[in-house]
Amino acid sequence: MAVLEIHDLTREFKRRGTPFAAVDHVNLSVDAGRFVAIVGRSGNGKSTLLNLITGLLKPTSGTVSVDGQVVGSLGDRDMARLRNRTIGFVTQSATLLANLTVLDNVILPAVMMGEPLAEESSDAGRDDCHPTRNGNESDLDMPDVIAPAEEEPAHEDGLARRARMLLESLQVSDLADCYPKELSGGEMRRVSIARALMNRPKLLIADEPTGDLDADSTAIVMRLLRKTADSGAAVLMVTHDPDALDYVDLTWRMDRGILTAV
Amino acid sequence: MPRITLGRLPFENLRRKPFRTAALVIVVTMLTVAFYGGALLATNLKTGLNSMQERMGADLMVVPQNTGSKAEALLTSGTSSTFYFTNDIVKLVAGADGIGQATSQTYISSLAAACCDEKVQIIGFDPATDFVIEPWITSQYDGTLKDGEVVAGANINVSENGAIRLYNHDFPVAAQLAATGTSLDNSVFVNENTIPAVVSYSAKVGHAAIPQEYADKAVSAVLIKTADGYDAHTVAGNIAKASGISTLGYVYPGGVTASTRASLNALVGYAGLFLAVFWTMGLVVLFAVFASSMNERKREFAAYRIMGATRGMLVGLIVRESATIGLIGGVIGIAAASLAILPFNTLIGKQLQLPYLQTGIVTVLALVVAGLAFAVATGLIASIATAVKLSAPETYLTLREGE
């Protein structure tokens, strides 16, 4: 079943008074459990496409459907709910909140709508993004450098536990109490990914998620995204990184706003 | 530490940007001091004026030649004075047409006394005919003022043994009056039979207030309430004719009140204008600070949208931040202005040379509430345009602007 469906999508901008199509009549469908990559040179409309999908930009024409809901037809409240509960978005630029700790940054999407996620406390121990924690079910895809999660303080609730597990799986759990300005670019990127996964999105969108990362960190992130897809989410990634393509099911190329299969 | 909530977010934002928060709070504090302090001063001046008007009682004062300004100063908040007629003015005035009631008073300015910072105005009145002092005194003292006793104004320090020392003599204090905000607060009242004794005590210390030969008949002013249908100026003309003295001085307390009120209104008007200009400037500064800080925060607001914040949530976030700044600035401003004004009423009244009386607690509380509302509203007005702008529908463009 397609989580994401894009039909004849176009977005025009004006540059020095002349209109041009940053996204030009794009059609795309991503099913649940699929990991799709889009490659292409800078300035060819990849980020614009992702922002159209998340409703952060409005299309000039065409439609985007996420989990059966047509993005352009939703009101502000419904669109906000869709972004919060169905879509996880790792932006190209750092969008961590400078005034919150890493842990609070990751937790925030879960408290944004004012009502807890249904399974937040009930399945706090189940984590589809985290390697098994009891050591009996080893995950061969994950590097063995991931240490078993520490026992969380008793007062922490399900949200904090989940946030810490996500940070742990991205090997940045020791930074939970730091503020973003204390992090490197690569660390911020990994925290952003943890934040995008916090609400267990059905559609994960990642704009160059390995842009600031070294080879080892890239491997960790890509395995996590692969695992996210394997656990049933649709994952759409824009990347310039050839190593990242080893993990995807399908690759598309975007050139001057036009999307073609590789 | 409790986990982050949407409600805690504005406070985290303020806490983590102490310099920006402090700058905004200082601006709001300054505006609140100007607004609340100005309003409190203006209210106190008006209360003082109303009090003075209530204490006037008479339509016309007949005073000796060239003493009109001294008498006016005595009515408002000027220095104390001694002046008196050397003739039987009460009898001369009594025959004039248009007089409803008339009573005499005697004014003696004491030497500096232990009780007070300055000279004390001693006012002798005639309980038999008085219609000015007595109604006011009896509202707070229901006894009869005996010879040799005094009723003290609000600012007079009465000694522990219930007396005040004037001309080296202890006068028992029968009662002390509530504040009026006028020079009457620095006065002591005696009945006219006590005046010769006061003169005698003053002579004993070598500073005779009035020559001994006039001691028992000295009158400083005749206060007149006109009969129905008579204008104070007409009655003054009648008095000049009846007494045959063309050089009498006349003071019209109603006119004094009117001119004081006019001065006060002009003062309040200028203060209001200054306040409006000051507030506008402050609002522009706040708006600029909010706008520039919001420009810096575009990426942050785009992040909220990406995480699923509605436009209403973003506006609510900014509104709560600015309202918190307004509230903190308002509380500090009101506390600072209150500390600067409330304990120093006497000094302020003296410096202003205008009737000044601290208004009641209910009015002060109403001004506090208005001051807080003003401070919060100022913060909200300054931020609301930015809030609406930042919650623009196309968040991606906002994000790009913030990069």
HADDOCK unambig.tbl for C-alpha pairs under 7 A between the chains (distance, minus, plus):
assign (segid A and resid 51 and name CA) (segid B and resid 396 and name CA) 6.52 0.50 0.50
assign (segid A and resid 56 and name CA) (segid B and resid 394 and name CA) 5.31 0.50 0.50
assign (segid A and resid 56 and name CA) (segid B and resid 395 and name CA) 4.97 0.50 0.50
assign (segid A and resid 56 and name CA) (segid B and resid 396 and name CA) 5.21 0.50 0.50
assign (segid A and resid 57 and name CA) (segid B and resid 394 and name CA) 4.92 0.50 0.50
assign (segid A and resid 57 and name CA) (segid B and resid 395 and name CA) 6.66 0.50 0.50
assign (segid A and resid 57 and name CA) (segid B and resid 396 and name CA) 5.91 0.50 0.50
assign (segid A and resid 58 and name CA) (segid B and resid 394 and name CA) 6.76 0.50 0.50
assign (segid A and resid 76 and name CA) (segid B and resid 310 and name CA) 6.14 0.50 0.50
assign (segid A and resid 77 and name CA) (segid B and resid 310 and name CA) 5.70 0.50 0.50
assign (segid A and resid 80 and name CA) (segid B and resid 308 and name CA) 4.30 0.50 0.50
assign (segid A and resid 80 and name CA) (segid B and resid 309 and name CA) 5.72 0.50 0.50
assign (segid A and resid 80 and name CA) (segid B and resid 310 and name CA) 5.44 0.50 0.50
assign (segid A and resid 81 and name CA) (segid B and resid 308 and name CA) 5.90 0.50 0.50
assign (segid A and resid 83 and name CA) (segid B and resid 306 and name CA) 6.64 0.50 0.50
assign (segid A and resid 83 and name CA) (segid B and resid 307 and name CA) 6.41 0.50 0.50
assign (segid A and resid 83 and name CA) (segid B and resid 308 and name CA) 4.98 0.50 0.50
assign (segid A and resid 84 and name CA) (segid B and resid 307 and name CA) 5.41 0.50 0.50
assign (segid A and resid 84 and name CA) (segid B and resid 308 and name CA) 4.23 0.50 0.50
assign (segid A and resid 95 and name CA) (segid B and resid 299 and name CA) 6.35 0.50 0.50
assign (segid A and resid 95 and name CA) (segid B and resid 300 and name CA) 6.42 0.50 0.50
assign (segid A and resid 95 and name CA) (segid B and resid 303 and name CA) 5.40 0.50 0.50
assign (segid A and resid 97 and name CA) (segid B and resid 300 and name CA) 5.94 0.50 0.50
assign (segid A and resid 99 and name CA) (segid B and resid 12 and name CA) 6.31 0.50 0.50
assign (segid A and resid 99 and name CA) (segid B and resid 13 and name CA) 5.55 0.50 0.50
assign (segid A and resid 99 and name CA) (segid B and resid 16 and name CA) 5.53 0.50 0.50
assign (segid A and resid 104 and name CA) (segid B and resid 3 and name CA) 6.69 0.50 0.50
assign (segid A and resid 104 and name CA) (segid B and resid 4 and name CA) 5.61 0.50 0.50
assign (segid A and resid 108 and name CA) (segid B and resid 4 and name CA) 6.52 0.50 0.50
assign (segid A and resid 109 and name CA) (segid B and resid 307 and name CA) 5.48 0.50 0.50
assign (segid A and resid 111 and name CA) (segid B and resid 5 and name CA) 6.14 0.50 0.50
assign (segid A and resid 111 and name CA) (segid B and resid 6 and name CA) 6.81 0.50 0.50
assign (segid A and resid 112 and name CA) (segid B and resid 6 and name CA) 6.26 0.50 0.50
assign (segid A and resid 112 and name CA) (segid B and resid 308 and name CA) 6.86 0.50 0.50
assign (segid A and resid 112 and name CA) (segid B and resid 309 and name CA) 6.57 0.50 0.50
